[in-house]
Amino acid sequence: MKKLIALCLLAAPIFAAGDGKMNDAERTFLIERLEETKKNLIASISGLSDAQWKFKPAPAVWSVQECAEHLILAEDFIFQGSQGVLKTPAVDRPQASNADVDKKLFAGVLDRSQKATAPEPITPAGKFATPADAISEFTKRRDHSIAYVKSTDDDLRVHVANGPAGPMDAYQFLVLLAAHTGRHTAQIKEVESNAGFPKSSKTSAQFLVIFALAHGSFDQLTPDQMAVLYKHAANMKQSLDSGRIKWGGRTNDPKGPRGIAVVEAASEQDVREFANNDPAVKAGLFRYTVEGFSEITR
């Protein structure tokens, strides 16, 4: 992979030195790649059974569980790498700090024909027992990365250090972050397409989940409890975006509305794991019920 990407960088067009901050197009490109690869990863692991989660095509080949853990660990590892590059002395904007090279870098990382070995800090060790655990942790870390890219005015394009593709600016380390997720999402799909992959459906049934306050009413919530509620809402939206929740909403009782979601999963236990990982449930703010559900058909 390193040789291929390095060739892309060597082929960079001449680019005049300039402001080191991202322009609007660069910011949009990076946010879109971070959002896109986040969505694709979550969709690839949502609702997997335990057997599917831990299946290894061969002893030396990572399972979906291991691929997902690697991506969770790599999120902070690569992000901090980019932050470290910002501590190097500023230079004139490099010729390779341009949109054409950024796109070639992203595409080069996605190419799985050339293999790479993960460094020890991001080698998986079975830390995340379920897909829901992994989704929750990855989402937290990726959303932090996205929030930074949306708001930063750091001079990402005039600080350079050696990386997997040779000399890279701090912005390109963040492009690498997004592309790395896409690379291993493709690896997850390879595992799932293996002939020995357990065949039980990822979404074999639908379940109705109803969330309600465990105690009191909404007008009695403290600021800290409201902050937990916002995290619950973000979790629901992320689950809807990933396809885990098919549809949902809330009742309009101003003091004690209930949240309703139809969740697709392989089993009721899988749904309960999903609900137990909700921020409001984990904080004791919400209780929930789960029932099997069938849609009305025309």
C-alpha positions, -999 to +999 in steps of 0.1 A: +000+000+000+028+024+009+045+022-025+012+027-044+003+058-024+039+072-026+036+070-064+004+091-062+022+117-041+052+119-065+028+125-094+014+156-076+010+188-097+029+220-088+009+239-062+018+274-050+024+280-013-005+296+005-027+296+036-023+265+056-060+264+067-085+241+049-106+258+023-143+251+021-139+224-006-112+206+015-134+207+046-164+194+028-144+165+012-130+154+045-163+156+064-181+137+036-154+109+037-156+107+075-194+105+075-195+081+046-170+056+061-187+059+095-221+050+080-207+021+060-188+006+089-219+007+112-241-008+085-216-036+080-217-048+116-251-039+129-272-068+141-246-095+136-250-126+158-223-137+182-212-164+158-210-140+129-192-114+151-164-138+161-161-160+129-125-162+116-121-174+080-086-187+090-065-186+122-044-157+109-073-137+094-091-112+116-128-117+125-153-089+121-149-083+158-112-078+154-115-056+124-140-034+143-118-031+173-088-022+152-108+006+137-119+019+171-083+019+184-070+035+151-095+064+153-076+080+182-042+067+171-044+084+137-062+115+149-035+120+175-009+115+148-024+144+129-024+165+160+013+156+165+021+168+130+007+202+139+035+205+165+062+204+138+075+237+123+053+253+096+066+251+061+056+266+027+025+247+015+039+215-001+032+208-038+014+176-028-010+194-005-039+196-030-072+180-038-059+157-065-034+141-042-059+139-014-083+119-036-055+096-048-044+091-012-079+081-002-082+057-031-048+042-025-056+033+011-088+016+000-068-007-023-065-040-004-043-057-030-013-044-010-013-056+026-001-038+057+007-048+093-010-030+122+013-015+148+010-029+183-011-001+199-040-008+174-038-046+173-071-060+184-074-081+216-112-089+219-122-058+239-157-053+225-180-082+232-209-072+208-214-052+177-235-027+198-206-021+221-183-015+191-208+008+174-212+029+205-175+033+210-166+039+174-194+065+170-181+084+201-146+086+187-156+093+151-180+120+161-152+137+180-131+136+148-159+150+127-166+178+152-129+188+150-129+189+112-161+210+112-148+237+135-110+238+133-089+267+119-056+248+124-030+252+097-033+216+086-017+220+052+016+236+062+027+211+089+043+179+074+057+146+088+065+112+075+035+088+074+024+056+058+025+074+024+057+092+030+056+130+037+020+140+045+005+171+059-018+171+089-049+173+067-038+142+048-034+122+081-072+129+086-079+117+050-059+086+059-082+082+090-113+081+069-098+059+042-085+035+068-120+029+080-131+022+044-103-002+039-112-023+069-149-021+062-141-038+029-122-064+049-153-070+070-173-075+039-147-100+027-152-120+059-190-118+056-188-132+020-167-162+031-183-195+024-180-205+060-196-173+075-226-183+096-257-179+075-283-167+100-298-134+089-285-102+104-321-088+104-344-118+107-371-102+129-385-069+140-390-058+176-409-029+191-388-011+218-406+015+240-385+038+262-399+057+291-387+076+321-378+053+350-389+079+375-406+113+377-415+135+347-396+154+320-402+188+336-382+175+367-351+166+348-318+182+359-293+197+334-271+167+338-301+144+330-310+165+300-275+161+287-280+123+289-312+127+271-295+145+242-270+116+240-300+092+238-314+113+209-281+112+191-279+074+196-313+070+181-305+091+151-273+072+145-292+039+147-317+052+122-291+064+098-273+030+100-306+011+093-307-006+127-339+013+136-364+010+108-387+038+121-396+055+153-405+086+172-421+098+204-455+104+219-466+139+226-473+138+264-454+169+275-445+154+309-439+118+302-435+111+265-424+076+254-399+069+227-409+042+202-385+024+178-389-006+155-356-024+155-344-052+132-323-079+148-315-116+148-330-121+183-347-104+212-314-108+232-297-087+205-323-060+208-319-060+246-281-056+242-289-026+218-313-011+244-289-017+274-262+002+256-284+033+251-269+062+272-302+070+290-308+033+299-272+029+311-276+061+333-308+047+348-328+075+333-349+053+310-365+019+313-377+000+283-398-029+270-392-052+240-419-070+221-419-089+188-434-068+160-451-074+126-459-046+102-493-043+085-490-052+048-512-040+020 
